[in-house]
Amino acid sequence: MLLTDCRRVLTSRHYINGTEVACFEEEFASYLGVSGCVGTACGTDALYLALLALGVGPGDEVITVSLTAYPTLLAILRTGAVAVLVDVDDTLTMDPDALIEGITSHTKAIVPVHLYGSPCDMQRICDIAEAHGLIVVEDACQAHGAAIEGRRVGTFGHAAAFSFYPTKNLGAIGDGGMVASSDPQILQRLYRLRSMQSENIDGRQITGYNSRLDELQAAILRSRLKELEKRNLARRKAAAAYNALLPDCLKRPFAPAQALSAVHIYAVRSEQRPAFISTLERGRVPAMIHYPKLAHEYGEGNIRCRDLRISIRVREEILSLPMHPNLQQSSIEYICTLLTEELSHEAP
Ligand SMILES: Cc1ncc(COP(=O)(O)O)c(C=O)c1O
């Protein structure tokens, strides 16, 4: 399949700005349920260009979380805006009450992050945004196919950013990204900004740059999009198996009612994380930490941190167990047995 897609592009000799990207933009828009999509070179660019297209720039404040991948923060800082970081709640996504407390007269936009593929409380966040006249750009870089009451994430805000980094639920064989929006003006601006053209946005002359998705990646993503639902379902089944078999003391991912996670990452929490990591290492199970540092600890610049008590605690406790669509039930049983045994060693 992959080779057929690659051959099609190679024989067309059309590597940039061809039909594969245009078709994939249409197909992904239709999959999400938005009126259009604009391919970019990566998810970071998708977020950055979406914010630019919505008029975010110097003098503005953008509220997001620090419990996220660093590119969320980087994209905001690159616009020249101040990043205001608020805490998460039990869902490990933006706490809407903390969001309200972070709003000032300079706030222009909110960037909720659907972390680990788990949807934010978009109903409340969009209500708050509307009440304060704020823009919402969803960071859906980890959440292809996640949904709330049947509506896909990436369709709630004014725009949304997706990443097609190879390890994502919908991954390319290199870098790639996409902005989704149902606002024709935003889409038009994005087509221009990603191809080195300038735009006058709210009286500011904004210079675009070169950030294109290429034909090869788009051809592969078109094929993989057809498999996305099936693969997400396999992830959800694996998550359900972990939920059932893990020792009780490990905190499972909190799934809000009506929210369907894309389970990009399956992350549990424990105060005894170092012991569990050693056990997994001894059992040759690859365990990871997403993320060992909060985003603001990686970067410098116009960052204002609010109370991040829960984010800091989560950073110390979070542990990602293996998660992919081909994860076998026997592997999950092995991992859960290892973790349960660790507890029995600990018992007096
Ligand atoms: C939450 C989040 N935002 C943004 C990005 C940036 O995407 P990319 O790596 O495609 O630039 C990522 C990718 O790791 C991510 O996980």
The ligand as an ORCA input file, in Angstrom:
! r2SCAN-3c Opt
* xyz 0 1
  C       0.464     18.609     21.789
  C       1.371     18.868     20.616
  N       1.361     20.086     20.041
  C       2.144     20.364     18.981
  C       2.999     19.409     18.442
  C       3.882     19.778     17.291
  O       3.757     18.936     16.189
  P       4.986     18.701     15.197
  O       5.972     17.831     15.882
  O       4.373     18.049     13.987
  O       5.557     20.042     14.855
  C       3.037     18.135     19.009
  C       3.926     17.092     18.474
  O       4.640     16.434     19.159
  C       2.212     17.850     20.124
  O       2.213     16.640     20.708
*
